[in-house]
Amino acid sequence: MSNTHLAGSLIGSPKDIREVLEFAAKHKVKAWTTKYSLNDVNKAVVSMEAGEARYRYVLVNEKNGGKM
């Protein structure tokens, strides 16, 4: 009944996170994404439901300046 909370990160300490980000920047590690135009959002949904999604899908709003 003391209303005590404990929080933490499952991905590592701030030092560990900093080291990983520095490594990624040094070696130019990029995220793997598949981009879909907002006009093709239905194709993205069908692809995702079919289990074809790998890593991350990104919807790009080209009408307002987004770039594919």
Distance bins in CASP14 RR format, pairs under 12 A and 6 or more apart:
PFRMAT RR
TARGET T0000
AUTHOR 0000-0000-0000
RMODE 2
METHOD distances of the structure
MODEL  1
8 14 0 0 0 0 0 1 0 0 0 0 0
9 15 0 0 0 0 0 1 0 0 0 0 0
9 16 0 0 0 0 1 0 0 0 0 0 0
9 17 1 0 0 1 0 0 0 0 0 0 0
10 16 0 0 0 0 0 1 0 0 0 0 0
10 17 0 0 0 0 0 1 0 0 0 0 0
11 17 1 0 0 1 0 0 0 0 0 0 0
11 18 0 0 0 0 0 1 0 0 0 0 0
11 19 0 0 0 0 0 1 0 0 0 0 0
11 20 0 0 0 0 1 0 0 0 0 0 0
11 21 0 0 0 0 0 1 0 0 0 0 0
12 18 0 0 0 0 0 1 0 0 0 0 0
12 19 0 0 0 0 1 0 0 0 0 0 0
12 20 0 0 0 0 1 0 0 0 0 0 0
12 21 0 0 0 0 0 1 0 0 0 0 0
13 19 0 0 0 0 1 0 0 0 0 0 0
13 20 0 0 0 0 0 1 0 0 0 0 0
14 20 0 0 0 0 0 1 0 0 0 0 0
14 21 0 0 0 0 0 1 0 0 0 0 0
15 21 0 0 0 0 0 1 0 0 0 0 0
15 22 0 0 0 0 0 1 0 0 0 0 0
16 22 0 0 0 0 0 1 0 0 0 0 0
16 23 0 0 0 0 0 1 0 0 0 0 0
17 23 0 0 0 0 0 1 0 0 0 0 0
17 24 0 0 0 0 0 1 0 0 0 0 0
18 24 0 0 0 0 0 1 0 0 0 0 0
18 25 0 0 0 0 0 1 0 0 0 0 0
19 25 0 0 0 0 0 1 0 0 0 0 0
19 26 0 0 0 0 0 1 0 0 0 0 0
20 26 0 0 0 0 0 1 0 0 0 0 0
20 27 0 0 0 0 0 1 0 0 0 0 0
20 29 0 0 0 0 1 0 0 0 0 0 0
21 27 0 0 0 0 0 1 0 0 0 0 0
21 29 0 0 0 0 1 0 0 0 0 0 0
22 29 0 0 0 0 0 1 0 0 0 0 0
23 29 1 0 0 1 0 0 0 0 0 0 0
24 30 0 0 0 0 1 0 0 0 0 0 0
24 31 0 0 0 0 1 0 0 0 0 0 0
30 55 0 0 0 0 0 1 0 0 0 0 0
30 56 0 0 0 0 0 1 0 0 0 0 0
31 54 0 0 0 0 0 1 0 0 0 0 0
31 55 1 0 0 1 0 0 0 0 0 0 0
31 56 1 0 0 1 0 0 0 0 0 0 0
31 57 0 0 0 0 0 1 0 0 0 0 0
31 58 0 0 0 0 1 0 0 0 0 0 0
32 53 0 0 0 0 0 1 0 0 0 0 0
32 54 1 0 0 1 0 0 0 0 0 0 0
32 55 1 0 1 0 0 0 0 0 0 0 0
32 56 1 0 0 1 0 0 0 0 0 0 0
32 57 0 0 0 0 0 1 0 0 0 0 0
32 58 0 0 0 0 0 1 0 0 0 0 0
33 44 0 0 0 0 0 1 0 0 0 0 0
33 53 0 0 0 0 0 1 0 0 0 0 0
33 54 0 0 0 0 1 0 0 0 0 0 0
33 55 1 0 0 1 0 0 0 0 0 0 0
33 56 1 0 1 0 0 0 0 0 0 0 0
33 57 1 0 0 1 0 0 0 0 0 0 0
33 58 1 0 1 0 0 0 0 0 0 0 0
33 59 0 0 0 0 0 1 0 0 0 0 0
33 60 0 0 0 0 0 1 0 0 0 0 0
33 68 0 0 0 0 0 1 0 0 0 0 0
34 40 0 0 0 0 0 1 0 0 0 0 0
34 43 0 0 0 0 0 1 0 0 0 0 0
34 44 0 0 0 0 1 0 0 0 0 0 0
34 47 0 0 0 0 1 0 0 0 0 0 0
34 48 0 0 0 0 1 0 0 0 0 0 0
34 52 0 0 0 0 1 0 0 0 0 0 0
34 53 1 0 0 1 0 0 0 0 0 0 0
34 54 1 0 0 1 0 0 0 0 0 0 0
34 55 1 0 0 1 0 0 0 0 0 0 0
34 56 1 0 0 1 0 0 0 0 0 0 0
34 57 1 0 1 0 0 0 0 0 0 0 0
34 58 1 0 0 1 0 0 0 0 0 0 0
34 59 0 0 0 0 0 1 0 0 0 0 0
34 60 0 0 0 0 0 1 0 0 0 0 0
34 68 0 0 0 0 0 1 0 0 0 0 0
35 41 0 0 0 0 0 1 0 0 0 0 0
35 43 0 0 0 0 0 1 0 0 0 0 0
35 44 0 0 0 0 1 0 0 0 0 0 0
35 55 0 0 0 0 0 1 0 0 0 0 0
35 56 0 0 0 0 1 0 0 0 0 0 0
35 57 1 0 0 1 0 0 0 0 0 0 0
35 58 1 0 1 0 0 0 0 0 0 0 0
35 59 1 0 0 1 0 0 0 0 0 0 0
35 60 1 0 1 0 0 0 0 0 0 0 0
35 61 0 0 0 0 0 1 0 0 0 0 0
35 62 0 0 0 0 0 1 0 0 0 0 0
35 66 0 0 0 0 1 0 0 0 0 0 0
35 67 0 0 0 0 1 0 0 0 0 0 0
35 68 1 0 1 0 0 0 0 0 0 0 0
36 42 0 0 0 0 1 0 0 0 0 0 0
36 43 1 0 0 1 0 0 0 0 0 0 0
36 44 1 0 1 0 0 0 0 0 0 0 0
36 45 0 0 0 0 1 0 0 0 0 0 0
36 46 0 0 0 0 0 1 0 0 0 0 0
36 47 0 0 0 0 1 0 0 0 0 0 0
36 48 0 0 0 0 1 0 0 0 0 0 0
36 52 0 0 0 0 0 1 0 0 0 0 0
36 53 0 0 0 0 0 1 0 0 0 0 0
36 56 0 0 0 0 0 1 0 0 0 0 0
36 57 1 0 0 1 0 0 0 0 0 0 0
36 58 1 0 0 1 0 0 0 0 0 0 0
36 59 1 0 1 0 0 0 0 0 0 0 0
36 60 1 0 0 1 0 0 0 0 0 0 0
36 61 0 0 0 0 0 1 0 0 0 0 0
36 62 0 0 0 0 0 1 0 0 0 0 0
36 68 0 0 0 0 1 0 0 0 0 0 0
37 43 0 0 0 0 1 0 0 0 0 0 0
37 44 0 0 0 0 1 0 0 0 0 0 0
37 57 0 0 0 0 0 1 0 0 0 0 0
37 58 0 0 0 0 0 1 0 0 0 0 0
37 59 1 0 0 1 0 0 0 0 0 0 0
37 60 1 0 1 0 0 0 0 0 0 0 0
37 61 0 0 0 0 1 0 0 0 0 0 0
37 62 1 0 1 0 0 0 0 0 0 0 0
37 63 0 0 0 0 1 0 0 0 0 0 0
37 64 0 0 0 0 0 1 0 0 0 0 0
37 65 0 0 0 0 0 1 0 0 0 0 0
37 66 0 0 0 0 1 0 0 0 0 0 0
37 67 0 0 0 0 0 1 0 0 0 0 0
37 68 1 0 0 1 0 0 0 0 0 0 0
38 44 0 0 0 0 1 0 0 0 0 0 0
38 45 0 0 0 0 0 1 0 0 0 0 0
38 57 0 0 0 0 0 1 0 0 0 0 0
38 58 0 0 0 0 0 1 0 0 0 0 0
38 59 1 0 1 0 0 0 0 0 0 0 0
38 60 1 0 0 1 0 0 0 0 0 0 0
38 61 1 0 1 0 0 0 0 0 0 0 0
38 62 1 0 0 1 0 0 0 0 0 0 0
38 63 1 0 0 1 0 0 0 0 0 0 0
38 64 0 0 0 0 1 0 0 0 0 0 0
38 65 0 0 0 0 0 1 0 0 0 0 0
38 66 0 0 0 0 1 0 0 0 0 0 0
38 68 0 0 0 0 0 1 0 0 0 0 0
39 59 0 0 0 0 1 0 0 0 0 0 0
39 60 0 0 0 0 1 0 0 0 0 0 0
39 61 0 0 0 0 1 0 0 0 0 0 0
39 62 1 0 0 1 0 0 0 0 0 0 0
39 63 0 0 0 0 1 0 0 0 0 0 0
39 68 0 0 0 0 0 1 0 0 0 0 0
40 46 0 0 0 0 1 0 0 0 0 0 0
40 47 0 0 0 0 1 0 0 0 0 0 0
40 57 0 0 0 0 0 1 0 0 0 0 0
40 58 0 0 0 0 0 1 0 0 0 0 0
40 59 0 0 0 0 1 0 0 0 0 0 0
40 60 0 0 0 0 1 0 0 0 0 0 0
40 61 0 0 0 0 0 1 0 0 0 0 0
40 62 0 0 0 0 0 1 0 0 0 0 0
40 68 0 0 0 0 0 1 0 0 0 0 0
41 47 0 0 0 0 0 1 0 0 0 0 0
41 48 0 0 0 0 0 1 0 0 0 0 0
41 57 0 0 0 0 1 0 0 0 0 0 0
41 58 0 0 0 0 0 1 0 0 0 0 0
41 59 1 0 0 1 0 0 0 0 0 0 0
41 60 0 0 0 0 0 1 0 0 0 0 0
41 61 0 0 0 0 0 1 0 0 0 0 0
42 48 0 0 0 0 0 1 0 0 0 0 0
42 49 0 0 0 0 0 1 0 0 0 0 0
42 59 0 0 0 0 0 1 0 0 0 0 0
43 49 0 0 0 0 0 1 0 0 0 0 0
43 50 0 0 0 0 0 1 0 0 0 0 0
43 52 0 0 0 0 0 1 0 0 0 0 0
43 57 0 0 0 0 0 1 0 0 0 0 0
43 59 0 0 0 0 0 1 0 0 0 0 0
44 50 0 0 0 0 0 1 0 0 0 0 0
44 51 0 0 0 0 0 1 0 0 0 0 0
44 52 0 0 0 0 1 0 0 0 0 0 0
44 53 0 0 0 0 1 0 0 0 0 0 0
44 56 0 0 0 0 0 1 0 0 0 0 0
44 57 1 0 1 0 0 0 0 0 0 0 0
44 58 0 0 0 0 1 0 0 0 0 0 0
44 59 1 0 0 1 0 0 0 0 0 0 0
44 60 0 0 0 0 0 1 0 0 0 0 0
45 51 0 0 0 0 0 1 0 0 0 0 0
45 52 0 0 0 0 0 1 0 0 0 0 0
45 53 0 0 0 0 0 1 0 0 0 0 0
45 57 0 0 0 0 1 0 0 0 0 0 0
45 59 0 0 0 0 0 1 0 0 0 0 0
46 52 0 0 0 0 1 0 0 0 0 0 0
46 53 0 0 0 0 0 1 0 0 0 0 0
46 57 0 0 0 0 0 1 0 0 0 0 0
47 53 1 0 0 1 0 0 0 0 0 0 0
47 54 0 0 0 0 0 1 0 0 0 0 0
47 57 1 0 0 1 0 0 0 0 0 0 0
48 54 0 0 0 0 0 1 0 0 0 0 0
48 55 0 0 0 0 0 1 0 0 0 0 0
48 56 0 0 0 0 0 1 0 0 0 0 0
48 57 1 0 0 1 0 0 0 0 0 0 0
48 59 0 0 0 0 0 1 0 0 0 0 0
49 57 0 0 0 0 0 1 0 0 0 0 0
51 57 0 0 0 0 0 1 0 0 0 0 0
58 66 0 0 0 0 0 1 0 0 0 0 0
58 67 0 0 0 0 0 1 0 0 0 0 0
58 68 0 0 0 0 1 0 0 0 0 0 0
59 66 0 0 0 0 0 1 0 0 0 0 0
59 68 0 0 0 0 0 1 0 0 0 0 0
60 66 1 0 1 0 0 0 0 0 0 0 0
60 67 1 0 0 1 0 0 0 0 0 0 0
60 68 1 0 1 0 0 0 0 0 0 0 0
61 67 0 0 0 0 0 1 0 0 0 0 0
61 68 0 0 0 0 0 1 0 0 0 0 0
62 68 1 0 0 1 0 0 0 0 0 0 0
END
